[in-house]
Amino acid sequence: MADTHIVGAKKTYSLPELNQWISEQEMQLGPIVNIADGDDCTAGEFNILGALPTSKFARVALKVGAACVLDDDLELITEGQAYLSGVLMDVCLARPK
């Protein structure tokens, strides 16, 4: 059995909508471990063997130049790409500590 499951989010989602979608998926599938361009969607990869988060859900932040600039209370999960309002953007995926 695979340890992860990939699910696609609508490419029209705004940043708040994408973060809400991630929270909903984490509650059902497990913690998100990767985010990428899924051609016609944002592909979220979830660890289905991990404990289901009930708080401190992961969230997407836009990259600033080539760097992930995160608040001190966030821990980087990975860097990747996501569609925000139909535009493919470089993003950081982070979780509150």
N, C-alpha and C positions, 0 to 999 in steps of 0.2 A: 504494500500500500504506500502511496506517495505521502510525503510529509507535508506537502503544500498543495494549495488549490488556487488557481488563478480565476479571477472574476473581473468582468469589464464594467466600468462606470461610464455613463453617458459623457460624451466629449463636450456637451453643452453646459455641464455643471459649472457654476461659479466656484470660487475658492470655498466659501462657507458650505455650499451644497456638497462639494467633494469631501470636505472634512466630516460632514454629517453622514455621508454614505460610508466612509471608512469606519466611523464609530459603529454604525449599524452592522456592517460586515464583521467587525471584530467581535461583537457580541454574539454572533451566530457561528462564525468560522474559527476564530482564534486571532492572534496578533498578526498584523501586517508586517511583512519582512522585505517587500520590494514594491516599487512602483515604476511603471514603464509605459512607453508608447505601445499601444495595442492595435495600431493602424486606424481602426475606426472607433476606438475607445481608449480610456485610460485603464491599463491592466494593473490590478492590485493582486499581489501574491500573498496569501495568508497561510500561516503555519497551523494546520488543522489539528496537530497533536499538542499544540501549546494551550495553556490555561486561557479560558475565555476572559478577556478584560471586562471589568465591571466599572472601571473608572480609569482615569489617565489614558484616554484613548489617543492614538497616534494622530498627528495632523501634518498637513502639507504646508510648507512655507516656500515662498519664491526665493530662488538663489539671487544673491546680490553679486553681479559680475560672475566670477567663477567660484565664488565661495558660499558656503552655508554660514550665514550669520544668525545665530540662534540666541535666544534669551538664556540666562544662566540656569533656569529651571527646566530646560529641555535637553534631552540626550538624543544625538543623531542616530537614526536607524540606518538610513542609506540616502544616497543621492540618486535621482532619476529624472524621468520626464512625465508630465501629466498634461492633459488637455484642460484648459480653463477657459470657459466661454468660447469653446471651439478653436482655441489657439494652443499649439503645443509649446509648453514652457519647461525650462530646466527648473527642477524643484528639489527641495530637501524634505525628507520624511523624518519626523522627530516625535519623541514621546516625552511627556512630563516625567521628571525624576520622582 
